[in-house]
Amino acid sequence: MTPTDHQTLVRPLVRELQPYVYGEQPKIKGLIKLNTNENPYPPSPRVLAAVKAAADGRLRLYPQPTSDRLREKLARLHRCRPENILVGNGSDEVLALAVRAFVEPEAAVGGRLSRRFSTPPARATVQFFQPSYSLYPVLAAIHGAAPNPVPLGLDFALPTAAELRRERAWDFNAALTFITTPNAPTGRGWAW
């Protein structure tokens, strides 16, 4: 195998992707990096005690795959059923699972957007506001879905449903819609 032969093993769609660009990671001592949601304060002593108490022999075992006890407790807290709770290894994993579960790749609904459609079929559409979390278009691209980035106004306020209907850029039938509230990086919230 030549050094570039390994690239032929990667799906063509993935080879063409633009890589995810993470936020700036300055190395200034004492700097609080709000762009990565870091907390300037140490964990509560109660949290540290709970983590230390949980760090026993169970760490060598594979966790219970459906996180039943955690989902039951979260369901009680949020007054819903455990089936309504999804537990993952961070929000990026949960977002990727949502794309895989709810969005069809464009090829599955008739081909690439630029060749066949003036608007993508709704079940192949992932939509989000722009600017927002930069992983949204990356997840759509990895999956082969059609991104629908809807630009925010100059004040970065999240529009109302009536404004979205009037402007006609929003696809109310999209397979998946990401609404980040408060929106990153603007900090603005959304109230329907």
Residue, then its C-alpha position, 0 to 999 in steps of 0.5 A: m500500500t502506498p502512503t495515499d492508498h489509505q485515502t481510497l478506503v475513506r468514503p468520497l463524501v468524507r474525503e471532500l469534507q471541510p474539517y470541523v474548526y474548534g474554537e481558539q485555544p489560547k494558552i494564557k495562564g488564568l484566562i477563562k475560555l468562554n468559547t469552550n464553556e469552561n467554568p472559572y470555579p472549581p467543582s463543589p466539594r460535594v461533587l468531588a466527594a460524589v466522584k471519589a465515592a463513585a471511583d471504585g471497582r466499578l470503573r473496570l466494568y462496562p457501564q449499563p448500556t441504557s443508563d436506566r437508573l440515570r434516565e429514571k432519575l432525570a425523568r422524575l426531575h423533568r416530569c417525563r418518562p425515561e423513554n424520553i431521555l437520551v444519555g450520551n457521551g456529551s452533546d456532540e455524540v447526541l447531536a450526531l445520533a440525532v442526525r443519523a436517526f432523523v435525517e436521510p442522506e440526500a442520495a437516499v432521496g434523489g441525489r445531490l442538491s446541486r444537480r437535482f433539486s432547487t430545494p432539498p427534500a425535507r427529510a434530507t434537511v438539517q437546519f440551524f441558525q447562523p452564526s451558531y454552533s459550528l458543528y451543525p453544518v459538519l454533521a450535515a455534511i458527514h451524513g450527506a444531508a442538505p444544510n439549511p443555515v438561516p442567517l440571523g439579523l444584525d442584532f442576532a435575535l432569534p426570530t419568531a415563528a411568524e418572522l420565519r414564515r414571512e421570510r420563507a428561508w425556514d423549512f418547517n418540514a425539515a428532518l431536523t432543526f437545531i435551535t441553540t438557546p442561548n445561541a452560541p456565539t451570540g448568547r441570545g435566547w429564543a422564546w416561541 
